[in-house]
Amino acid sequence: TIPTRYRYFFYTLLDIKKHSNQDLPLIGHDLETLSSRAISYLVPVSRALRILFGIHFNFHHLRHSGVHIFMLQILHCVS
């Protein structure tokens, strides 16, 4: 689930993506390398998360918890 205050941002972002070239990344530039994207976008997010939640927390953990919640929601819908 997305908190209410962030939903408009994601709706707008996904609407922009829906009307753009589907081969381009949602965040980043065309022909941008994965390492460049990680340095530009993921590292700052990881640093902010570490400031908020401690030095052992990073973006990778956020990805796993998001997938875990998604799987729980899918299992709930199926059952």
MDTraj code that builds the backbone (N, CA, C; nanometers):
import mdtraj as md
import numpy as np

residues = "THR ILE PRO THR ARG TYR ARG TYR PHE PHE TYR THR LEU LEU ASP ILE LYS LYS HIS SER ASN GLN ASP LEU PRO LEU ILE GLY HIS ASP LEU GLU THR LEU SER SER ARG ALA ILE SER TYR LEU VAL PRO VAL SER ARG ALA LEU ARG ILE LEU PHE GLY ILE HIS PHE ASN PHE HIS HIS LEU ARG HIS SER GLY VAL HIS ILE PHE MET LEU GLN ILE LEU HIS CYS VAL SER".split()
xyz = np.array([
    [0.0834, -0.1182, 0.0000],
    [0.0000, 0.0000, 0.0000],
    [0.0876, 0.1240, 0.0000],
    [0.0356, 0.2279, -0.0592],
    [0.1071, 0.3551, -0.0657],
    [0.0364, 0.4525, 0.0277],
    [0.1104, 0.5202, 0.1159],
    [0.0458, 0.6182, 0.2035],
    [-0.0306, 0.7229, 0.1221],
    [-0.1395, 0.7689, 0.1764],
    [-0.2290, 0.8610, 0.1064],
    [-0.1569, 0.9848, 0.0553],
    [-0.0672, 1.0390, 0.1335],
    [-0.0012, 1.1629, 0.0924],
    [0.0922, 1.1449, -0.0267],
    [0.1329, 1.0210, -0.0585],
    [0.2216, 0.9963, -0.1720],
    [0.1479, 0.9444, -0.2953],
    [0.0220, 0.9128, -0.2835],
    [-0.0505, 0.8503, -0.3945],
    [-0.0580, 0.9392, -0.5177],
    [-0.0849, 1.0676, -0.4998],
    [-0.0958, 1.1575, -0.6143],
    [0.0349, 1.1615, -0.6932],
    [0.1476, 1.1607, -0.6220],
    [0.2779, 1.1600, -0.6882],
    [0.2926, 1.0360, -0.7766],
    [0.2597, 0.9191, -0.7223],
    [0.2748, 0.7962, -0.7993],
    [0.1730, 0.7877, -0.9130],
    [0.0499, 0.8338, -0.8913],
    [-0.0483, 0.8370, -0.9997],
    [0.0008, 0.9241, -1.1138],
    [0.0562, 1.0398, -1.0806],
    [0.1074, 1.1307, -1.1825],
    [0.2264, 1.0687, -1.2547],
    [0.3180, 1.0090, -1.1787],
    [0.4353, 0.9464, -1.2379],
    [0.3958, 0.8326, -1.3317],
    [0.3026, 0.7490, -1.2900],
    [0.2593, 0.6379, -1.3748],
    [0.1795, 0.6861, -1.4958],
    [0.1072, 0.7961, -1.4819],
    [0.0361, 0.8533, -1.5961],
    [0.1349, 0.9058, -1.6995],
    [0.2408, 0.9709, -1.6539],
    [0.3456, 1.0177, -1.7449],
    [0.4081, 0.8990, -1.8166],
    [0.4377, 0.7926, -1.7430],
    [0.4985, 0.6732, -1.8020],
    [0.4049, 0.6081, -1.9037],
    [0.2746, 0.6074, -1.8753],
    [0.1784, 0.5444, -1.9649],
    [0.1766, 0.6126, -2.1018],
    [0.2016, 0.7426, -2.1039],
    [0.1967, 0.8183, -2.2284],
    [0.3344, 0.8405, -2.2901],
    [0.4361, 0.7727, -2.2388],
    [0.5706, 0.7879, -2.2943],
    [0.6158, 0.6551, -2.3559],
    [0.7348, 0.6566, -2.4095],
    [0.7930, 0.5376, -2.4711],
    [0.8121, 0.4294, -2.3646],
    [0.7544, 0.3124, -2.3856],
    [0.7592, 0.2044, -2.2871],
    [0.8982, 0.1417, -2.2746],
    [0.9872, 0.1681, -2.3703],
    [1.1214, 0.1123, -2.3637],
    [1.2155, 0.1951, -2.2760],
    [1.1732, 0.3157, -2.2394],
    [1.2565, 0.4013, -2.1559],
    [1.2328, 0.3702, -2.0090],
    [1.3335, 0.3894, -1.9242],
    [1.3149, 0.3621, -1.7810],
    [1.2190, 0.4621, -1.7176],
    [1.1518, 0.4190, -1.6122],
    [1.0600, 0.5070, -1.5414],
    [1.1348, 0.6226, -1.4757],
    [1.2479, 0.5926, -1.4154],
    [1.3331, 0.6949, -1.3556],
    [1.4711, 0.6815, -1.4184],
    [1.5212, 0.7880, -1.4743],
    [1.6529, 0.7862, -1.5355],
    [1.6488, 0.8398, -1.6765],
    [1.7575, 0.8195, -1.7470],
    [1.7718, 0.8692, -1.8829],
    [1.7913, 0.7535, -1.9798],
    [1.7559, 0.7748, -2.1047],
    [1.7779, 0.6752, -2.2086],
    [1.9279, 0.6481, -2.2215],
    [1.9653, 0.5239, -2.2349],
    [2.1037, 0.4774, -2.2505],
    [2.1898, 0.5024, -2.1272],
    [2.1285, 0.5261, -2.0124],
    [2.2016, 0.5431, -1.8877],
    [2.2405, 0.4060, -1.8347],
    [2.3631, 0.3919, -1.7890],
    [2.4071, 0.2620, -1.7382],
    [2.3446, 0.2347, -1.6017],
    [2.3385, 0.1065, -1.5664],
    [2.2827, 0.0695, -1.4370],
    [2.3654, 0.1255, -1.3223],
    [2.4972, 0.1276, -1.3372],
    [2.5810, 0.1812, -1.2292],
    [2.5582, 0.3311, -1.2118],
    [2.5415, 0.4027, -1.3217],
    [2.5129, 0.5458, -1.3135],
    [2.3778, 0.5711, -1.2475],
    [2.2790, 0.4894, -1.2826],
    [2.1458, 0.5025, -1.2228],
    [2.1524, 0.4729, -1.0729],
    [2.2286, 0.3727, -1.0345],
    [2.2411, 0.3395, -0.8927],
    [2.3048, 0.4539, -0.8153],
    [2.4106, 0.5122, -0.8707],
    [2.4791, 0.6224, -0.8031],
    [2.3889, 0.7452, -0.7945],
    [2.3137, 0.7726, -0.8998],
    [2.2325, 0.8939, -0.9048],
    [2.1039, 0.8839, -0.8240],
    [2.0450, 0.7655, -0.8152],
    [1.9126, 0.7532, -0.7557],
    [1.9098, 0.6651, -0.6313],
    [1.9730, 0.5485, -0.6348],
    [1.9614, 0.4549, -0.5235],
    [2.0512, 0.4907, -0.4059],
    [2.1705, 0.5379, -0.4325],
    [2.2616, 0.5728, -0.3231],
    [2.2058, 0.6863, -0.2377],
    [2.1541, 0.7950, -0.2959],
    [2.0949, 0.8990, -0.2101],
    [1.9764, 0.8490, -0.1265],
    [1.8940, 0.7618, -0.1850],
    [1.7810, 0.7057, -0.1098],
    [1.8330, 0.6190, 0.0047],
    [1.9330, 0.5377, -0.0233],
    [1.9907, 0.4531, 0.0816],
    [2.0500, 0.5377, 0.1940],
    [2.1170, 0.6469, 0.1582],
    [2.1752, 0.7342, 0.2613],
    [2.0665, 0.7962, 0.3482],
    [1.9591, 0.8406, 0.2854],
    [1.8488, 0.8998, 0.3619],
    [1.7849, 0.7959, 0.4535],
    [1.7678, 0.6734, 0.4050],
    [1.7095, 0.5670, 0.4872],
    [1.7996, 0.5338, 0.6061],
    [1.9311, 0.5358, 0.5835],
    [2.0238, 0.5089, 0.6934],
    [2.0159, 0.6173, 0.8001],
    [1.9991, 0.7418, 0.7570],
    [1.9858, 0.8505, 0.8539],
    [1.8587, 0.8313, 0.9369],
    [1.7507, 0.7904, 0.8707],
    [1.6229, 0.7750, 0.9395],
    [1.6142, 0.6477, 1.0237],
    [1.6680, 0.5359, 0.9723],
    [1.6432, 0.4057, 1.0354],
    [1.7677, 0.3326, 1.0840],
    [1.8840, 0.3924, 1.0736],
    [2.0056, 0.3284, 1.1225],
    [2.0984, 0.2858, 1.0116],
    [2.2232, 0.2581, 1.0484],
    [2.3278, 0.2348, 0.9485],
    [2.3138, 0.1011, 0.8750],
    [2.2331, 0.0099, 0.9247],
    [2.2214, -0.1218, 0.8606],
    [2.1035, -0.1304, 0.7641],
    [2.0371, -0.0197, 0.7404],
    [1.9197, -0.0188, 0.6525],
    [1.9597, 0.0420, 0.5187],
    [1.9105, -0.0168, 0.4085],
    [1.9370, 0.0413, 0.2769],
    [1.8217, 0.0148, 0.1816],
    [1.8327, 0.0647, 0.0605],
    [1.7266, 0.0541, -0.0391],
    [1.6952, -0.0912, -0.0714],
    [1.7953, -0.1761, -0.0714],
    [1.7747, -0.3180, -0.1011],
    [1.6769, -0.3809, -0.0022],
    [1.6864, -0.3455, 0.1251],
    [1.5929, -0.3964, 0.2248],
    [1.4516, -0.3482, 0.1955],
    [1.4399, -0.2241, 0.1500],
    [1.3093, -0.1696, 0.1160],
    [1.2456, -0.2483, 0.0022],
    [1.3254, -0.2863, -0.0962],
    [1.2742, -0.3675, -0.2070],
    [1.2188, -0.4992, -0.1569],
    [1.2931, -0.5661, -0.0676],
    [1.2489, -0.6956, -0.0175],
    [1.1211, -0.6841, 0.0645],
    [1.1112, -0.5812, 0.1466],
    [0.9901, -0.5669, 0.2269],
    [0.8707, -0.5346, 0.1375],
    [0.8921, -0.4582, 0.0302],
    [0.7837, -0.4292, -0.0641],
    [0.7349, -0.5545, -0.1334],
    [0.8265, -0.6406, -0.1737],
    [0.7893, -0.7668, -0.2385],
    [0.7183, -0.8577, -0.1393],
    [0.7636, -0.8590, -0.0159],
    [0.7002, -0.9418, 0.0860],
    [0.5550, -0.8978, 0.1092],
    [0.5332, -0.7679, 0.1206],
    [0.3967, -0.7168, 0.1393],
    [0.3114, -0.7475, 0.0170],
    [0.3684, -0.7331, -0.1022],
    [0.2961, -0.7646, -0.2250],
    [0.2532, -0.9114, -0.2256],
    [0.3429, -1.0012, -0.1886],
    [0.3091, -1.1432, -0.1854],
    [0.1996, -1.1719, -0.0829],
    [0.2048, -1.1062, 0.0330],
    [0.0996, -1.1239, 0.1329],
    [-0.0362, -1.0778, 0.0794],
    [-0.0367, -0.9657, 0.0061],
    [-0.1613, -0.9166, -0.0514],
    [-0.2148, -1.0128, -0.1570],
    [-0.1265, -1.0670, -0.2399],
    [-0.1670, -1.1633, -0.3437],
    [-0.2266, -1.2884, -0.2776],
    [-0.1577, -1.3404, -0.1766],
    [-0.2081, -1.4595, -0.1083],
    [-0.3426, -1.4326, -0.0413],
    [-0.3594, -1.3133, 0.0143],
    [-0.4873, -1.2771, 0.0748],
    [-0.5966, -1.2733, -0.0307],
    [-0.5692, -1.2153, -0.1471],
    [-0.6704, -1.2081, -0.2548],
    [-0.7059, -1.3472, -0.3062],
    [-0.6060, -1.4338, -0.3194],
    [-0.6310, -1.5680, -0.3717],
    [-0.7110, -1.6511, -0.2724],
    [-0.6797, -1.6351, -0.1449],
    [-0.7507, -1.7165, -0.0465],
    [-0.8873, -1.6587, -0.0178],
])
top = md.Topology()
chain = top.add_chain()
for i, resn in enumerate(residues, 1):
    res = top.add_residue(resn, chain, resSeq=i)
    for name in ("N", "CA", "C"):
        top.add_atom(name, md.element.get_by_symbol(name[0]), res)
traj = md.Trajectory(xyz[None], top)
